[in-house]
Amino acid sequence: MRLRCSPEVEVAMPFLQSKREQGSLSCTWDHELLLGRPGCSSPSELFVTMLHRFAALKRTFKGLAIALVCIVSLGLSGCVSSSGGGLQSYVDSIDGYRFSYPIGWVQVQLTQEGGPDVVFRDLINSTENISVVINDVPGDKTLAELGSPTEVGYLLQKSALAPEGSGRTAELVDAEEFVAGDKTFYLLEYLVNLPDQVRHDLATVVVHRGQLYTLNASTVESRWKSVKGMMREVVTSFAVS
C-alpha cells in the first residue's frame, strides 16, 4: 500500500515514501556500515545483536516511516505561544509534548490519517520543515533498551530514511545523547540523498508512556550552514510530559 501526500509535501520531507510488504517494512541490513565502530566485537556478534533489536523495533519504525508519508490533521489539541528569541512554542496537551519553532513558519494542513501528528514549514523556503511522529514501543522498552544513539540512528536510517528500493541513500553523520529534566533524548543527524536534491536532517527521539516520540527538522543541504543553529535549538527544545 502506498499513501501519497501533495508533491510539495513529498519534496519537503525526505523521510516520505516508504515501502510496505505484507504489513511490514521491507528492510535490509548493511552490516558492513557497522563494522569497525568503537565498542564492536566481532562482525557476527554485532550483526546478531542488531538483528535482535531490529526484530523488536520493526513495528515501531514501520509506523514511523508510514507516518512520515501521510499526515493526520491536528484538530483542536494544540496551541501556540511566543517564547521569544525568534521562536514560538507549540504545545499539544493531549499527546503531551511541546517544542519551539521559528516565528513566521506555518502549520501544514494535513488531511490523511495515519501520519505525523503535526508539521510546520517555512513560508519562504517551503521545503524547510519540522514534524512530530508518535509510535508505540514494543514491550514498554526504555530508550536505552532500544539501543545506543548510534544503533537507533542506524535503525531509523535503514527503515525510515532510506529503505531498500526507495531510491534514496542516507548517512548517519552524528548521534549523541542528552538529558533534559528526567528524560533521556537521542539527537541524530543525517545527510539524505534524493534523486533530485541533497538534504540535511536533525532529529530528536525520546520514549514516554510506552511511545516513541520523534521530532525531525529538515532542510536542503545548501542551507544547512545558515540554519543549523536554529534547527538544533528547535529539536533540543522538544519536551514530553
C-alpha positions in Angstrom: 0.0 0.0 0.0 1.4 3.4 -1.0 0.0 6.5 0.6 0.7 9.9 -1.0 0.5 13.5 0.0 0.8 16.5 -2.2 4.0 16.9 -4.3 5.0 19.9 -2.2 4.9 17.8 1.0 6.7 14.9 -0.6 9.6 17.2 -1.6 9.6 18.9 1.8 10.1 15.7 3.8 12.8 13.2 2.6 11.5 10.7 5.1 8.5 10.3 2.9 7.8 7.4 0.5 8.1 4.2 2.5 7.6 0.7 1.2 5.4 -1.9 2.8 5.2 -5.5 2.1 2.6 -7.7 3.9 2.1 -5.1 6.6 5.8 -4.6 7.4 8.6 -2.5 6.1 10.9 -4.1 3.6 14.3 -3.6 5.1 17.8 -4.9 4.7 20.8 -4.6 7.0 24.0 -3.2 5.6 26.1 -4.5 8.5 29.3 -3.5 6.8 28.4 0.0 7.8 28.6 -1.0 11.5 31.9 -2.8 11.4 34.9 -1.1 12.9 32.8 1.0 15.2 34.1 1.6 18.7 32.8 -0.9 21.1 32.1 -3.5 18.5 33.2 -7.1 19.0 33.1 -9.4 16.0 31.1 -8.7 12.9 28.9 -11.8 13.5 28.1 -10.9 17.1 27.3 -7.3 16.1 25.0 -8.4 13.3 23.1 -10.8 15.6 22.7 -8.2 18.2 21.4 -5.7 15.7 19.0 -8.2 14.2 17.5 -8.9 17.6 17.0 -5.3 18.2 15.5 -4.8 14.8 13.0 -7.6 15.4 11.7 -5.8 18.5 11.7 -2.4 16.8 10.4 -3.3 13.4 6.8 -2.5 14.2 7.7 0.8 15.7 9.9 2.1 12.9 7.4 0.8 10.3 4.9 3.1 11.8 7.4 6.0 11.8 8.1 5.5 8.1 4.4 5.4 7.2 3.7 8.3 9.4 6.2 10.4 7.5 4.3 9.7 4.3 0.7 10.5 5.2 -0.2 13.1 7.8 -3.2 13.4 10.2 -5.0 16.6 10.9 -4.1 18.1 14.3 -7.7 19.3 15.2 -8.0 21.4 18.3 -5.4 19.8 20.6 -2.6 22.3 20.0 -1.9 25.9 20.9 0.8 28.4 20.1 2.5 31.0 22.3 5.5 33.2 21.9 8.8 32.1 23.5 11.0 35.0 22.4 14.3 34.8 20.6 12.8 34.3 17.2 10.9 31.2 18.3 7.4 30.5 19.5 6.1 27.5 21.4 3.7 24.8 20.1 2.0 22.7 22.8 0.0 19.5 22.3 -1.8 19.0 25.6 -3.5 15.7 24.5 -0.4 13.9 23.3 1.8 15.5 25.9 4.6 17.2 24.0 5.8 20.7 23.2 8.6 22.3 21.2 9.7 25.7 19.8 9.6 26.6 16.1 10.6 29.8 14.2 8.2 32.7 14.2 6.7 33.1 10.7 6.6 29.4 10.0 3.1 28.0 9.3 1.4 24.8 10.2 0.7 22.4 7.3 -3.0 21.5 6.9 -2.9 17.7 6.9 -5.8 15.6 5.6 -4.8 12.0 5.7 -4.9 9.7 8.7 -2.0 7.5 9.9 0.8 10.0 9.7 2.8 12.7 11.6 0.9 14.4 14.4 1.9 17.9 13.2 4.1 19.6 10.6 5.3 23.2 10.3 7.2 24.7 7.3 8.9 27.9 6.4 6.7 30.2 4.2 9.7 31.4 2.1 11.7 28.1 1.9 8.8 25.8 1.7 10.9 22.6 1.7 12.2 23.5 5.1 10.1 21.8 7.8 9.7 20.3 11.2 7.4 17.4 12.1 6.4 15.2 15.0 5.7 11.5 14.8 4.4 9.2 17.6 4.6 5.4 17.6 4.1 2.6 20.1 7.2 1.0 21.6 7.1 -2.8 21.8 7.3 -4.3 25.2 7.4 -1.0 27.0 11.1 -0.7 26.4 13.1 2.4 27.5 15.1 4.4 25.0 18.3 2.7 26.3 16.8 -0.7 25.8 16.0 0.2 22.2 19.7 0.7 21.7 22.5 3.3 21.9 22.2 6.6 19.9 24.2 5.1 17.1 22.2 1.9 17.0 18.8 3.6 17.0 20.2 6.1 14.4 21.1 3.2 12.0 17.7 1.6 12.5 16.0 4.8 11.6 18.3 5.2 8.6 17.6 1.8 7.2 13.9 1.6 8.0 12.6 5.1 7.5 15.0 7.4 5.7 16.4 5.1 3.1 14.7 1.7 2.9 15.7 -0.6 0.1 14.1 0.3 -3.2 13.3 3.9 -2.1 15.8 5.5 -4.5 17.4 7.3 -1.5 20.6 6.9 0.4 21.2 8.3 3.9 24.3 8.7 6.1 24.2 9.0 9.9 26.5 11.9 10.4 26.3 12.1 14.2 24.5 10.5 17.1 24.5 11.8 20.7 22.6 11.6 24.0 21.4 14.4 26.2 19.2 14.6 29.3 16.6 17.3 29.9 14.7 17.1 33.1 14.2 13.4 33.9 14.1 12.3 30.2 16.9 10.9 28.1 16.9 12.0 24.4 18.9 10.9 21.4 20.0 13.6 18.9 20.5 12.2 15.4 21.9 14.0 12.4 21.6 12.7 8.8 22.7 13.5 5.2 20.0 12.3 2.9 20.5 11.9 -0.9 17.3 12.1 -3.0 17.3 11.7 -6.8 17.0 15.5 -7.3 18.5 17.0 -4.1 20.6 16.5 -1.0 19.0 17.2 2.4 20.2 17.6 6.0 18.0 16.3 8.8 18.3 16.7 12.5 16.0 14.5 14.7 15.3 14.1 18.4 13.8 10.8 19.8 12.5 10.1 23.2 10.4 7.3 24.8 7.5 8.4 27.0 4.5 6.5 28.3 5.3 3.5 26.1 5.6 5.6 22.9 8.4 6.7 20.7 8.3 10.5 20.0 10.3 11.8 17.1 10.8 15.5 16.2 12.5 15.9 12.9 13.8 19.1 11.3 14.8 19.1 7.6 16.4 21.4 5.1 18.3 21.3 1.8 22.0 20.9 2.2 22.8 24.3 0.6 21.0 26.0 3.5 22.3 23.8 6.4 25.2 26.1 7.5 22.8 29.0 7.7 20.1 27.3 9.7 21.8 24.5 11.7 22.0 26.6 14.9 18.3 27.4 14.7 17.4 23.8 13.9 19.4 22.5 16.8 17.6 24.9 19.1 14.3 23.6 17.7 15.0 19.9 18.2 16.6 20.3 21.6 13.5 22.3 22.8 11.4 19.1 22.4 9.8 18.0 25.7 7.3 15.4 26.8 5.1 15.4 29.9 
